[in-house]
């Protein structure tokens, strides 16, 4: 059986053709296939702990017009509707 061709630039850390080894996102050691993308079970557990504690978060900026109401509409009234159609 013939060996599959690798895409250009896909090399090992020593420059030979083969599988590239990514660095562990926790400690930067070479990753291991068993714990991919981590290098060990310990680093995988550290990452899980960070997720569970909420250490990973996407920063959010508060928007003044978050509720979607028009600025000219009355407080709490749906946009485009009169306050009370029976009042003249």
PDB file with one MODEL, atoms N, CA, C and O in Angstrom:
MODEL        1
ATOM      1  N   UNK A   1       0.847  -1.176   0.000  1.00  0.00           N
ATOM      2  CA  UNK A   1       0.000   0.000   0.000  1.00  0.00           C
ATOM      3  C   UNK A   1       0.896   1.245   0.000  1.00  0.00           C
ATOM      4  O   UNK A   1       1.855   1.320   0.768  1.00  0.00           O
ATOM      5  N   UNK A   2       0.586   2.208  -0.851  1.00  0.00           N
ATOM      6  CA  UNK A   2       1.402   3.411  -0.987  1.00  0.00           C
ATOM      7  C   UNK A   2       1.118   4.375   0.163  1.00  0.00           C
ATOM      8  O   UNK A   2      -0.003   4.465   0.663  1.00  0.00           O
ATOM      9  N   UNK A   3       2.159   5.086   0.562  1.00  0.00           N
ATOM     10  CA  UNK A   3       2.033   6.078   1.621  1.00  0.00           C
ATOM     11  C   UNK A   3       1.321   7.318   1.071  1.00  0.00           C
ATOM     12  O   UNK A   3       1.649   7.790  -0.018  1.00  0.00           O
ATOM     13  N   UNK A   4       0.367   7.834   1.809  1.00  0.00           N
ATOM     14  CA  UNK A   4      -0.395   9.006   1.366  1.00  0.00           C
ATOM     15  C   UNK A   4       0.513  10.225   1.314  1.00  0.00           C
ATOM     16  O   UNK A   4       1.383  10.401   2.167  1.00  0.00           O
ATOM     17  N   UNK A   5       0.304  11.062   0.306  1.00  0.00           N
ATOM     18  CA  UNK A   5       1.090  12.283   0.182  1.00  0.00           C
ATOM     19  C   UNK A   5       0.599  13.309   1.188  1.00  0.00           C
ATOM     20  O   UNK A   5      -0.600  13.424   1.442  1.00  0.00           O
ATOM     21  N   UNK A   6       1.511  14.032   1.740  1.00  0.00           N
ATOM     22  CA  UNK A   6       1.190  15.100   2.685  1.00  0.00           C
ATOM     23  C   UNK A   6       1.103  16.419   1.934  1.00  0.00           C
ATOM     24  O   UNK A   6       1.787  16.604   0.927  1.00  0.00           O
ATOM     25  N   UNK A   7       0.272  17.334   2.408  1.00  0.00           N
ATOM     26  CA  UNK A   7       0.220  18.648   1.778  1.00  0.00           C
ATOM     27  C   UNK A   7       1.550  19.375   1.963  1.00  0.00           C
ATOM     28  O   UNK A   7       2.281  19.091   2.912  1.00  0.00           O
ATOM     29  N   UNK A   8       1.871  20.313   1.064  1.00  0.00           N
ATOM     30  CA  UNK A   8       3.122  21.060   1.207  1.00  0.00           C
ATOM     31  C   UNK A   8       3.176  21.772   2.550  1.00  0.00           C
ATOM     32  O   UNK A   8       2.181  22.340   3.000  1.00  0.00           O
ATOM     33  N   UNK A   9       4.329  21.740   3.180  1.00  0.00           N
ATOM     34  CA  UNK A   9       4.517  22.412   4.461  1.00  0.00           C
ATOM     35  C   UNK A   9       4.131  21.586   5.667  1.00  0.00           C
ATOM     36  O   UNK A   9       4.329  22.037   6.795  1.00  0.00           O
ATOM     37  N   UNK A  10       3.583  20.384   5.478  1.00  0.00           N
ATOM     38  CA  UNK A  10       3.205  19.515   6.592  1.00  0.00           C
ATOM     39  C   UNK A  10       4.422  18.693   6.992  1.00  0.00           C
ATOM     40  O   UNK A  10       4.693  17.643   6.409  1.00  0.00           O
ATOM     41  N   UNK A  11       5.144  19.177   7.983  1.00  0.00           N
ATOM     42  CA  UNK A  11       6.378  18.515   8.407  1.00  0.00           C
ATOM     43  C   UNK A  11       6.397  18.343   9.910  1.00  0.00           C
ATOM     44  O   UNK A  11       5.687  19.038  10.636  1.00  0.00           O
ATOM     45  N   UNK A  12       7.221  17.403  10.375  1.00  0.00           N
ATOM     46  CA  UNK A  12       7.443  17.241  11.805  1.00  0.00           C
ATOM     47  C   UNK A  12       8.319  18.383  12.294  1.00  0.00           C
ATOM     48  O   UNK A  12       8.812  19.180  11.496  1.00  0.00           O
ATOM     49  N   UNK A  13       8.512  18.460  13.596  1.00  0.00           N
ATOM     50  CA  UNK A  13       9.321  19.529  14.161  1.00  0.00           C
ATOM     51  C   UNK A  13      10.774  19.440  13.717  1.00  0.00           C
ATOM     52  O   UNK A  13      11.474  20.453  13.733  1.00  0.00           O
ATOM     53  N   UNK A  14      11.257  18.249  13.317  1.00  0.00           N
ATOM     54  CA  UNK A  14      12.645  18.115  12.860  1.00  0.00           C
ATOM     55  C   UNK A  14      12.796  18.408  11.371  1.00  0.00           C
ATOM     56  O   UNK A  14      13.900  18.308  10.836  1.00  0.00           O
ATOM     57  N   UNK A  15      11.702  18.767  10.690  1.00  0.00           N
ATOM     58  CA  UNK A  15      11.758  19.124   9.285  1.00  0.00           C
ATOM     59  C   UNK A  15      11.446  17.988   8.344  1.00  0.00           C
ATOM     60  O   UNK A  15      11.312  18.218   7.142  1.00  0.00           O
ATOM     61  N   UNK A  16      11.324  16.762   8.841  1.00  0.00           N
ATOM     62  CA  UNK A  16      11.005  15.638   7.970  1.00  0.00           C
ATOM     63  C   UNK A  16       9.509  15.606   7.704  1.00  0.00           C
ATOM     64  O   UNK A  16       8.714  16.114   8.494  1.00  0.00           O
ATOM     65  N   UNK A  17       9.131  14.994   6.564  1.00  0.00           N
ATOM     66  CA  UNK A  17       7.708  14.909   6.249  1.00  0.00           C
ATOM     67  C   UNK A  17       7.009  13.999   7.240  1.00  0.00           C
ATOM     68  O   UNK A  17       7.577  13.003   7.689  1.00  0.00           O
ATOM     69  N   UNK A  18       5.798  14.336   7.574  1.00  0.00           N
ATOM     70  CA  UNK A  18       5.032  13.543   8.522  1.00  0.00           C
ATOM     71  C   UNK A  18       4.006  14.409   9.210  1.00  0.00           C
ATOM     72  O   UNK A  18       3.622  15.462   8.700  1.00  0.00           O
ATOM     73  N   UNK A  19       3.571  13.973  10.349  1.00  0.00           N
ATOM     74  CA  UNK A  19       2.525  14.666  11.097  1.00  0.00           C
ATOM     75  C   UNK A  19       3.121  15.826  11.885  1.00  0.00           C
ATOM     76  O   UNK A  19       4.142  15.667  12.555  1.00  0.00           O
ATOM     77  N   UNK A  20       2.484  16.994  11.806  1.00  0.00           N
ATOM     78  CA  UNK A  20       2.938  18.129  12.604  1.00  0.00           C
ATOM     79  C   UNK A  20       2.419  17.968  14.024  1.00  0.00           C
ATOM     80  O   UNK A  20       1.302  17.496  14.232  1.00  0.00           O
ATOM     81  N   UNK A  21       3.216  18.353  14.984  1.00  0.00           N
ATOM     82  CA  UNK A  21       2.842  18.246  16.384  1.00  0.00           C
ATOM     83  C   UNK A  21       2.484  19.629  16.895  1.00  0.00           C
ATOM     84  O   UNK A  21       3.320  20.533  16.900  1.00  0.00           O
ATOM     85  N   UNK A  22       1.250  19.791  17.321  1.00  0.00           N
ATOM     86  CA  UNK A  22       0.807  21.070  17.871  1.00  0.00           C
ATOM     87  C   UNK A  22       1.239  21.166  19.327  1.00  0.00           C
ATOM     88  O   UNK A  22       1.456  20.154  19.993  1.00  0.00           O
ATOM     89  N   UNK A  23       1.359  22.380  19.802  1.00  0.00           N
ATOM     90  CA  UNK A  23       1.734  22.598  21.195  1.00  0.00           C
ATOM     91  C   UNK A  23       0.496  22.527  22.082  1.00  0.00           C
ATOM     92  O   UNK A  23      -0.594  22.933  21.678  1.00  0.00           O
ATOM     93  N   UNK A  24       0.672  22.013  23.283  1.00  0.00           N
ATOM     94  CA  UNK A  24      -0.393  21.955  24.278  1.00  0.00           C
ATOM     95  C   UNK A  24      -0.806  23.393  24.622  1.00  0.00           C
ATOM     96  O   UNK A  24       0.065  24.217  24.898  1.00  0.00           O
ATOM     97  N   UNK A  25      -2.101  23.719  24.613  1.00  0.00           N
ATOM     98  CA  UNK A  25      -2.528  25.086  24.907  1.00  0.00           C
ATOM     99  C   UNK A  25      -2.313  25.498  26.368  1.00  0.00           C
ATOM    100  O   UNK A  25      -2.378  26.685  26.686  1.00  0.00           O
ATOM    101  N   UNK A  26      -2.060  24.545  27.246  1.00  0.00           N
ATOM    102  CA  UNK A  26      -1.862  24.867  28.661  1.00  0.00           C
ATOM    103  C   UNK A  26      -0.389  25.102  28.979  1.00  0.00           C
ATOM    104  O   UNK A  26      -0.036  26.127  29.562  1.00  0.00           O
ATOM    105  N   UNK A  27       0.494  24.135  28.590  1.00  0.00           N
ATOM    106  CA  UNK A  27       1.905  24.232  28.980  1.00  0.00           C
ATOM    107  C   UNK A  27       2.869  24.351  27.802  1.00  0.00           C
ATOM    108  O   UNK A  27       4.076  24.467  28.014  1.00  0.00           O
ATOM    109  N   UNK A  28       2.372  24.326  26.577  1.00  0.00           N
ATOM    110  CA  UNK A  28       3.160  24.459  25.350  1.00  0.00           C
ATOM    111  C   UNK A  28       4.058  23.270  25.032  1.00  0.00           C
ATOM    112  O   UNK A  28       4.889  23.362  24.129  1.00  0.00           O
ATOM    113  N   UNK A  29       3.916  22.159  25.745  1.00  0.00           N
ATOM    114  CA  UNK A  29       4.657  20.938  25.415  1.00  0.00           C
ATOM    115  C   UNK A  29       4.017  20.319  24.169  1.00  0.00           C
ATOM    116  O   UNK A  29       2.870  20.635  23.853  1.00  0.00           O
ATOM    117  N   UNK A  30       4.729  19.454  23.464  1.00  0.00           N
ATOM    118  CA  UNK A  30       4.118  18.797  22.294  1.00  0.00           C
ATOM    119  C   UNK A  30       2.894  17.981  22.707  1.00  0.00           C
ATOM    120  O   UNK A  30       2.920  17.290  23.726  1.00  0.00           O
ATOM    121  N   UNK A  31       1.827  18.063  21.918  1.00  0.00           N
ATOM    122  CA  UNK A  31       0.606  17.334  22.262  1.00  0.00           C
ATOM    123  C   UNK A  31       0.765  15.848  21.979  1.00  0.00           C
ATOM    124  O   UNK A  31       1.603  15.439  21.175  1.00  0.00           O
ATOM    125  N   UNK A  32      -0.052  15.048  22.652  1.00  0.00           N
ATOM    126  CA  UNK A  32      -0.049  13.595  22.511  1.00  0.00           C
ATOM    127  C   UNK A  32      -1.411  13.201  21.947  1.00  0.00           C
ATOM    128  O   UNK A  32      -2.437  13.744  22.357  1.00  0.00           O
ATOM    129  N   UNK A  33      -1.421  12.255  21.006  1.00  0.00           N
ATOM    130  CA  UNK A  33      -2.667  11.869  20.336  1.00  0.00           C
ATOM    131  C   UNK A  33      -3.747  11.434  21.325  1.00  0.00           C
ATOM    132  O   UNK A  33      -4.924  11.717  21.105  1.00  0.00           O
ATOM    133  N   UNK A  34      -3.375  10.762  22.393  1.00  0.00           N
ATOM    134  CA  UNK A  34      -4.344  10.273  23.377  1.00  0.00           C
ATOM    135  C   UNK A  34      -5.104  11.414  24.044  1.00  0.00           C
ATOM    136  O   UNK A  34      -6.296  11.283  24.321  1.00  0.00           O
ATOM    137  N   UNK A  35      -4.430  12.531  24.305  1.00  0.00           N
ATOM    138  CA  UNK A  35      -5.031  13.657  25.033  1.00  0.00           C
ATOM    139  C   UNK A  35      -5.210  14.886  24.144  1.00  0.00           C
ATOM    140  O   UNK A  35      -5.407  15.989  24.653  1.00  0.00           O
ATOM    141  N   UNK A  36      -5.146  14.713  22.844  1.00  0.00           N
ATOM    142  CA  UNK A  36      -5.177  15.805  21.896  1.00  0.00           C
ATOM    143  C   UNK A  36      -6.281  16.808  22.183  1.00  0.00           C
ATOM    144  O   UNK A  36      -7.412  16.365  22.385  1.00  0.00           O
ATOM    145  N   UNK A  37      -6.068  18.094  22.221  1.00  0.00           N
ATOM    146  CA  UNK A  37      -4.866  18.830  21.836  1.00  0.00           C
ATOM    147  C   UNK A  37      -3.885  19.038  22.981  1.00  0.00           C
ATOM    148  O   UNK A  37      -2.958  19.838  22.857  1.00  0.00           O
ATOM    149  N   UNK A  38      -4.071  18.340  24.084  1.00  0.00           N
ATOM    150  CA  UNK A  38      -3.218  18.507  25.258  1.00  0.00           C
ATOM    151  C   UNK A  38      -2.076  17.499  25.257  1.00  0.00           C
ATOM    152  O   UNK A  38      -2.052  16.572  24.447  1.00  0.00           O
ATOM    153  N   UNK A  39      -1.126  17.692  26.177  1.00  0.00           N
ATOM    154  CA  UNK A  39       0.014  16.780  26.265  1.00  0.00           C
ATOM    155  C   UNK A  39      -0.216  15.693  27.301  1.00  0.00           C
ATOM    156  O   UNK A  39       0.467  14.669  27.287  1.00  0.00           O
ATOM    157  N   UNK A  40      -1.169  15.901  28.198  1.00  0.00           N
ATOM    158  CA  UNK A  40      -1.407  14.925  29.267  1.00  0.00           C
ATOM    159  C   UNK A  40      -2.824  15.080  29.809  1.00  0.00           C
ATOM    160  O   UNK A  40      -3.525  16.045  29.506  1.00  0.00           O
ATOM    161  N   UNK A  41      -3.221  14.114  30.610  1.00  0.00           N
ATOM    162  CA  UNK A  41      -4.515  14.188  31.271  1.00  0.00           C
ATOM    163  C   UNK A  41      -4.575  15.346  32.245  1.00  0.00           C
ATOM    164  O   UNK A  41      -5.634  15.941  32.442  1.00  0.00           O
ATOM    165  N   UNK A  42      -3.440  15.670  32.858  1.00  0.00           N
ATOM    166  CA  UNK A  42      -3.388  16.772  33.810  1.00  0.00           C
ATOM    167  C   UNK A  42      -3.731  18.095  33.123  1.00  0.00           C
ATOM    168  O   UNK A  42      -4.532  18.875  33.640  1.00  0.00           O
ATOM    169  N   UNK A  43      -3.124  18.348  31.953  1.00  0.00           N
ATOM    170  CA  UNK A  43      -3.411  19.592  31.236  1.00  0.00           C
ATOM    171  C   UNK A  43      -4.860  19.623  30.748  1.00  0.00           C
ATOM    172  O   UNK A  43      -5.477  20.688  30.728  1.00  0.00           O
ATOM    173  N   UNK A  44      -5.408  18.479  30.358  1.00  0.00           N
ATOM    174  CA  UNK A  44      -6.818  18.412  29.963  1.00  0.00           C
ATOM    175  C   UNK A  44      -7.707  18.761  31.152  1.00  0.00           C
ATOM    176  O   UNK A  44      -8.703  19.467  30.995  1.00  0.00           O
ATOM    177  N   UNK A  45      -7.352  18.267  32.347  1.00  0.00           N
ATOM    178  CA  UNK A  45      -8.132  18.567  33.554  1.00  0.00           C
ATOM    179  C   UNK A  45      -8.014  20.035  33.950  1.00  0.00           C
ATOM    180  O   UNK A  45      -8.986  20.634  34.408  1.00  0.00           O
ATOM    181  N   UNK A  46      -6.828  20.617  33.776  1.00  0.00           N
ATOM    182  CA  UNK A  46      -6.642  22.041  34.068  1.00  0.00           C
ATOM    183  C   UNK A  46      -7.550  22.873  33.162  1.00  0.00           C
ATOM    184  O   UNK A  46      -8.188  23.820  33.622  1.00  0.00           O
ATOM    185  N   UNK A  47      -7.607  22.523  31.881  1.00  0.00           N
ATOM    186  CA  UNK A  47      -8.458  23.241  30.935  1.00  0.00           C
ATOM    187  C   UNK A  47      -9.933  23.104  31.306  1.00  0.00           C
ATOM    188  O   UNK A  47     -10.674  24.087  31.286  1.00  0.00           O
ATOM    189  N   UNK A  48     -10.362  21.884  31.646  1.00  0.00           N
ATOM    190  CA  UNK A  48     -11.748  21.659  32.054  1.00  0.00           C
ATOM    191  C   UNK A  48     -12.084  22.480  33.295  1.00  0.00           C
ATOM    192  O   UNK A  48     -13.165  23.062  33.383  1.00  0.00           O
ATOM    193  N   UNK A  49     -11.170  22.526  34.244  1.00  0.00           N
ATOM    194  CA  UNK A  49     -11.379  23.307  35.461  1.00  0.00           C
ATOM    195  C   UNK A  49     -11.558  24.789  35.138  1.00  0.00           C
ATOM    196  O   UNK A  49     -12.407  25.460  35.725  1.00  0.00           O
ATOM    197  N   UNK A  50     -10.759  25.290  34.207  1.00  0.00           N
ATOM    198  CA  UNK A  50     -10.888  26.696  33.812  1.00  0.00           C
ATOM    199  C   UNK A  50     -12.254  26.970  33.188  1.00  0.00           C
ATOM    200  O   UNK A  50     -12.858  28.009  33.453  1.00  0.00           O
ATOM    201  N   UNK A  51     -12.747  26.042  32.357  1.00  0.00           N
ATOM    202  CA  UNK A  51     -14.075  26.205  31.761  1.00  0.00           C
ATOM    203  C   UNK A  51     -15.153  26.202  32.842  1.00  0.00           C
ATOM    204  O   UNK A  51     -16.056  27.038  32.822  1.00  0.00           O
ATOM    205  N   UNK A  52     -15.060  25.266  33.782  1.00  0.00           N
ATOM    206  CA  UNK A  52     -16.088  25.145  34.818  1.00  0.00           C
ATOM    207  C   UNK A  52     -16.094  26.334  35.769  1.00  0.00           C
ATOM    208  O   UNK A  52     -17.153  26.708  36.273  1.00  0.00           O
ATOM    209  N   UNK A  53     -14.929  26.938  36.026  1.00  0.00           N
ATOM    210  CA  UNK A  53     -14.851  28.112  36.892  1.00  0.00           C
ATOM    211  C   UNK A  53     -15.292  29.382  36.186  1.00  0.00           C
ATOM    212  O   UNK A  53     -15.535  30.404  36.829  1.00  0.00           O
ATOM    213  N   UNK A  54     -15.397  29.321  34.861  1.00  0.00           N
ATOM    214  CA  UNK A  54     -15.770  30.511  34.105  1.00  0.00           C
ATOM    215  C   UNK A  54     -14.590  31.390  33.754  1.00  0.00           C
ATOM    216  O   UNK A  54     -14.766  32.570  33.450  1.00  0.00           O
ATOM    217  N   UNK A  55     -13.380  30.833  33.790  1.00  0.00           N
ATOM    218  CA  UNK A  55     -12.193  31.614  33.464  1.00  0.00           C
ATOM    219  C   UNK A  55     -12.163  32.001  31.989  1.00  0.00           C
ATOM    220  O   UNK A  55     -11.604  33.036  31.626  1.00  0.00           O
ATOM    221  N   UNK A  56     -12.763  31.172  31.146  1.00  0.00           N
ATOM    222  CA  UNK A  56     -12.851  31.490  29.726  1.00  0.00           C
ATOM    223  C   UNK A  56     -14.180  32.204  29.501  1.00  0.00           C
ATOM    224  O   UNK A  56     -15.244  31.628  29.732  1.00  0.00           O
ATOM    225  N   UNK A  57     -14.122  33.444  29.056  1.00  0.00           N
ATOM    226  CA  UNK A  57     -15.344  34.210  28.827  1.00  0.00           C
ATOM    227  C   UNK A  57     -15.131  35.147  27.650  1.00  0.00           C
ATOM    228  O   UNK A  57     -14.015  35.606  27.404  1.00  0.00           O
ATOM    229  N   UNK A  58     -16.185  35.422  26.941  1.00  0.00           N
ATOM    230  CA  UNK A  58     -16.143  36.366  25.837  1.00  0.00           C
ATOM    231  C   UNK A  58     -16.570  37.716  26.385  1.00  0.00           C
ATOM    232  O   UNK A  58     -17.676  37.843  26.910  1.00  0.00           O
ATOM    233  N   UNK A  59     -15.709  38.734  26.272  1.00  0.00           N
ATOM    234  CA  UNK A  59     -16.082  40.044  26.794  1.00  0.00           C
ATOM    235  C   UNK A  59     -17.251  40.627  26.005  1.00  0.00           C
ATOM    236  O   UNK A  59     -17.313  40.511  24.781  1.00  0.00           O
ATOM    237  N   UNK A  60     -18.172  41.255  26.728  1.00  0.00           N
ATOM    238  CA  UNK A  60     -19.370  41.818  26.120  1.00  0.00           C
ATOM    239  C   UNK A  60     -19.473  43.277  26.517  1.00  0.00           C
ATOM    240  O   UNK A  60     -19.232  43.635  27.669  1.00  0.00           O
ATOM    241  N   UNK A  61     -19.831  44.118  25.556  1.00  0.00           N
ATOM    242  CA  UNK A  61     -20.107  45.513  25.880  1.00  0.00           C
ATOM    243  C   UNK A  61     -21.615  45.689  25.887  1.00  0.00           C
ATOM    244  O   UNK A  61     -22.311  45.194  25.001  1.00  0.00           O
ATOM    245  N   UNK A  62     -22.113  46.393  26.888  1.00  0.00           N
ATOM    246  CA  UNK A  62     -23.549  46.614  27.012  1.00  0.00           C
ATOM    247  C   UNK A  62     -23.998  47.599  25.942  1.00  0.00           C
ATOM    248  O   UNK A  62     -23.325  48.597  25.683  1.00  0.00           O
ATOM    249  N   UNK A  63     -25.136  47.313  25.324  1.00  0.00           N
ATOM    250  CA  UNK A  63     -25.713  48.168  24.298  1.00  0.00           C
ATOM    251  C   UNK A  63     -26.878  48.935  24.910  1.00  0.00           C
ATOM    252  O   UNK A  63     -27.736  48.340  25.563  1.00  0.00           O
ATOM    253  N   UNK A  64     -26.917  50.266  24.704  1.00  0.00           N
ATOM    254  CA  UNK A  64     -27.995  51.081  25.269  1.00  0.00           C
ATOM    255  C   UNK A  64     -29.359  50.664  24.731  1.00  0.00           C
ATOM    256  O   UNK A  64     -30.339  50.672  25.476  1.00  0.00           O
ATOM    257  N   UNK A  65     -29.443  50.301  23.452  1.00  0.00           N
ATOM    258  CA  UNK A  65     -30.716  49.946  22.829  1.00  0.00           C
ATOM    259  C   UNK A  65     -30.827  48.427  22.732  1.00  0.00           C
ATOM    260  O   UNK A  65     -31.134  47.884  21.671  1.00  0.00           O
ATOM    261  N   UNK A  66     -30.578  47.759  23.832  1.00  0.00           N
ATOM    262  CA  UNK A  66     -30.558  46.299  23.847  1.00  0.00           C
ATOM    263  C   UNK A  66     -31.940  45.684  23.688  1.00  0.00           C
ATOM    264  O   UNK A  66     -32.070  44.602  23.116  1.00  0.00           O
ATOM    265  N   UNK A  67     -32.984  46.361  24.188  1.00  0.00           N
ATOM    266  CA  UNK A  67     -34.326  45.786  24.126  1.00  0.00           C
ATOM    267  C   UNK A  67     -34.980  45.949  22.756  1.00  0.00           C
ATOM    268  O   UNK A  67     -36.003  45.316  22.499  1.00  0.00           O
ATOM    269  N   UNK A  68     -34.429  46.771  21.872  1.00  0.00           N
ATOM    270  CA  UNK A  68     -34.947  46.907  20.517  1.00  0.00           C
ATOM    271  C   UNK A  68     -36.070  47.912  20.362  1.00  0.00           C
ATOM    272  O   UNK A  68     -36.634  48.022  19.274  1.00  0.00           O
ATOM    273  N   UNK A  69     -36.420  48.655  21.415  1.00  0.00           N
ATOM    274  CA  UNK A  69     -37.483  49.656  21.314  1.00  0.00           C
ATOM    275  C   UNK A  69     -36.952  50.897  20.618  1.00  0.00           C
ATOM    276  O   UNK A  69     -35.774  51.234  20.740  1.00  0.00           O
ATOM    277  N   UNK A  70     -37.841  51.585  19.879  1.00  0.00           N
ATOM    278  CA  UNK A  70     -37.468  52.848  19.259  1.00  0.00           C
ATOM    279  C   UNK A  70     -37.261  53.884  20.349  1.00  0.00           C
ATOM    280  O   UNK A  70     -37.896  53.818  21.401  1.00  0.00           O
ATOM    281  N   UNK A  71     -36.385  54.831  20.105  1.00  0.00           N
ATOM    282  CA  UNK A  71     -36.105  55.868  21.091  1.00  0.00           C
ATOM    283  C   UNK A  71     -37.318  56.766  21.312  1.00  0.00           C
ATOM    284  O   UNK A  71     -37.502  57.266  22.422  1.00  0.00           O
ATOM    285  N   UNK A  72     -38.160  56.991  20.288  1.00  0.00           N
ATOM    286  CA  UNK A  72     -39.313  57.871  20.405  1.00  0.00           C
ATOM    287  C   UNK A  72     -40.530  57.211  21.018  1.00  0.00           C
ATOM    288  O   UNK A  72     -41.458  57.913  21.418  1.00  0.00           O
ATOM    289  N   UNK A  73     -40.567  55.912  21.108  1.00  0.00           N
ATOM    290  CA  UNK A  73     -41.729  55.205  21.661  1.00  0.00           C
ATOM    291  C   UNK A  73     -41.773  55.394  23.166  1.00  0.00           C
ATOM    292  O   UNK A  73     -40.746  55.606  23.811  1.00  0.00           O
ATOM    293  N   UNK A  74     -42.974  55.316  23.716  1.00  0.00           N
ATOM    294  CA  UNK A  74     -43.138  55.453  25.155  1.00  0.00           C
ATOM    295  C   UNK A  74     -42.500  54.295  25.894  1.00  0.00           C
ATOM    296  O   UNK A  74     -42.286  53.221  25.331  1.00  0.00           O
ATOM    297  N   UNK A  75     -42.203  54.521  27.150  1.00  0.00           N
ATOM    298  CA  UNK A  75     -41.558  53.485  27.960  1.00  0.00           C
ATOM    299  C   UNK A  75     -42.455  52.259  28.049  1.00  0.00           C
ATOM    300  O   UNK A  75     -43.591  52.370  28.509  1.00  0.00           O
ATOM    301  N   UNK A  76     -41.995  51.132  27.637  1.00  0.00           N
ATOM    302  CA  UNK A  76     -42.737  49.895  27.734  1.00  0.00           C
ATOM    303  C   UNK A  76     -43.742  49.665  26.624  1.00  0.00           C
ATOM    304  O   UNK A  76     -44.291  48.568  26.531  1.00  0.00           O
ATOM    305  N   UNK A  77     -44.008  50.653  25.777  1.00  0.00           N
ATOM    306  CA  UNK A  77     -44.963  50.486  24.680  1.00  0.00           C
ATOM    307  C   UNK A  77     -44.246  49.893  23.477  1.00  0.00           C
ATOM    308  O   UNK A  77     -43.119  50.284  23.174  1.00  0.00           O
ATOM    309  N   UNK A  78     -44.887  48.954  22.790  1.00  0.00           N
ATOM    310  CA  UNK A  78     -44.264  48.406  21.582  1.00  0.00           C
ATOM    311  C   UNK A  78     -44.070  49.490  20.532  1.00  0.00           C
ATOM    312  O   UNK A  78     -44.894  50.397  20.415  1.00  0.00           O
ATOM    313  N   UNK A  79     -42.997  49.402  19.776  1.00  0.00           N
ATOM    314  CA  UNK A  79     -42.692  50.406  18.758  1.00  0.00           C
ATOM    315  C   UNK A  79     -43.785  50.432  17.697  1.00  0.00           C
ATOM    316  O   UNK A  79     -44.236  49.384  17.236  1.00  0.00           O
ATOM    317  N   UNK A  80     -44.213  51.649  17.307  1.00  0.00           N
ATOM    318  CA  UNK A  80     -45.183  51.798  16.230  1.00  0.00           C
ATOM    319  C   UNK A  80     -46.634  51.679  16.664  1.00  0.00           C
ATOM    320  O   UNK A  80     -47.513  51.709  15.803  1.00  0.00           O
ATOM    321  N   UNK A  81     -46.934  51.545  17.951  1.00  0.00           N
ATOM    322  CA  UNK A  81     -48.317  51.434  18.425  1.00  0.00           C
ATOM    323  C   UNK A  81     -48.643  52.649  19.288  1.00  0.00           C
ATOM    324  O   UNK A  81     -47.775  53.191  19.972  1.00  0.00           O
ATOM    325  N   UNK A  82     -49.893  53.062  19.245  1.00  0.00           N
ATOM    326  CA  UNK A  82     -50.348  54.174  20.083  1.00  0.00           C
ATOM    327  C   UNK A  82     -50.482  53.680  21.522  1.00  0.00           C
ATOM    328  O   UNK A  82     -50.700  52.493  21.762  1.00  0.00           O
ATOM    329  N   UNK A  83     -50.348  54.601  22.473  1.00  0.00           N
ATOM    330  CA  UNK A  83     -50.465  54.250  23.883  1.00  0.00           C
ATOM    331  C   UNK A  83     -51.847  53.686  24.197  1.00  0.00           C
ATOM    332  O   UNK A  83     -51.958  52.579  24.724  1.00  0.00           O
ATOM    333  N   UNK A  84     -52.904  54.438  23.877  1.00  0.00           N
ATOM    334  CA  UNK A  84     -54.280  54.001  24.124  1.00  0.00           C
ATOM    335  C   UNK A  84     -55.145  54.527  22.992  1.00  0.00           C
ATOM    336  O   UNK A  84     -55.363  55.736  22.913  1.00  0.00           O
ATOM    337  N   UNK A  85     -55.644  53.669  22.115  1.00  0.00           N
ATOM    338  CA  UNK A  85     -56.410  54.148  20.958  1.00  0.00           C
ATOM    339  C   UNK A  85     -57.748  54.780  21.337  1.00  0.00           C
ATOM    340  O   UNK A  85     -58.313  55.495  20.508  1.00  0.00           O
ATOM    341  N   UNK A  86     -58.294  54.561  22.545  1.00  0.00           N
ATOM    342  CA  UNK A  86     -59.589  55.118  22.937  1.00  0.00           C
ATOM    343  C   UNK A  86     -59.471  56.524  23.498  1.00  0.00           C
ATOM    344  O   UNK A  86     -60.466  57.249  23.531  1.00  0.00           O
ATOM    345  N   UNK A  87     -58.309  56.926  23.933  1.00  0.00           N
ATOM    346  CA  UNK A  87     -58.119  58.283  24.462  1.00  0.00           C
ATOM    347  C   UNK A  87     -57.934  59.246  23.305  1.00  0.00           C
ATOM    348  O   UNK A  87     -57.173  58.978  22.375  1.00  0.00           O
ATOM    349  N   UNK A  88     -58.649  60.391  23.370  1.00  0.00           N
ATOM    350  CA  UNK A  88     -58.528  61.396  22.312  1.00  0.00           C
ATOM    351  C   UNK A  88     -57.944  62.650  22.832  1.00  0.00           C
ATOM    352  O   UNK A  88     -57.769  63.608  22.078  1.00  0.00           O
TER     353      UNK A  88
ENDMDL
END
